[in-house]
């Protein structure tokens, strides 16, 4: 049992003698930390940050209704104005395949709108609206995002326009499958509540800068929500505005991930223990022209290990179109370098 020498307690004011122990301890704690902010002050600071960010960004958030042929409703979501001349960023799954788009601005206007381009593989799209006096958002940078920082989501869940929810950035660098099956990297995880209709809306920091594009939730889990990081969104939006699509290269194979035999890895000093097994070669494709066959295992592209299909997808960027490169494969037990020119 610990004991305490009462003679050592010298800093308690004599006027406190006779108070209850709780009052004595409270007074001593208050005198020891006179500058500590109160809970109320901290809550006010948090509220002010959310209020200011919401007031700055909400006028830029739009509601998007997608219509099929005949006017049938295909879905709805959110978006946000990124340029003064009316380019709006949203999710591909909100607008993909729509015959007509109906956009409602934050001030209630219903301007003409059309799809500029969408990219299902990153679940991003750009819509153009035609209206004066638009309020573009300020875009942040992915490198400035920290786990634990304030994250504010603004959107139109279930048609409730300009709904604001707040939480934190829960994790960085998550991976998520798009509707095409392609792996999307650099995904933010947040516990700011998202619901159907939030898709395409902005995820904002305390300074009112957009740090992500809200894209998905995991149901029935709560607090597992995801947004596409802003650097990815800026890159994709730039290409969609410029060309209406994202240029990616391809070599024309169907494949699956496969482990490599340990003897092969040791014998050739390979940089990975897995590769991509070719299970189909498209007719007329760069792969067919290069002589690839079913059963070949792709292990490297331009000297870089290819441990998976996702890794190969990342390497086949638009700047590889028309550029002759070397694909390293295992055929039987032989290692071969095959010249191949990816197509667009």
Secondary structure, 3 states (H helix, E strand, C coil): CCCCCHHHCCCCCHHHCCCCHHHHHHHHHHHHCCCCCCHHHHHHHHHHHHHHHHHHHHHHEEEEEEECHHHCEEEEEEEEECCCCCEEEECHHHHCCCCEEEEECCCCCCCEEEEEEEECCCCEEEEEEECCCCCCCEECCHHHCCCCCEEEEEECHHHCCCEEEEEEEEEEEEEEECCCCCEEEEEEEECCCCCCCCCCCEEECCCCEEEEEEEEECCCCCCCEEEEEHHHHHHHHHHHHHHCCCCECECCEEEEEEECCHHHHHHHCCCCCEEEEEEEECCCCHHHHHCCCCCCEEEEECCEECCCHHHHHHHCEHHHCCCEEEEEEEECCEEEEEEEECEC
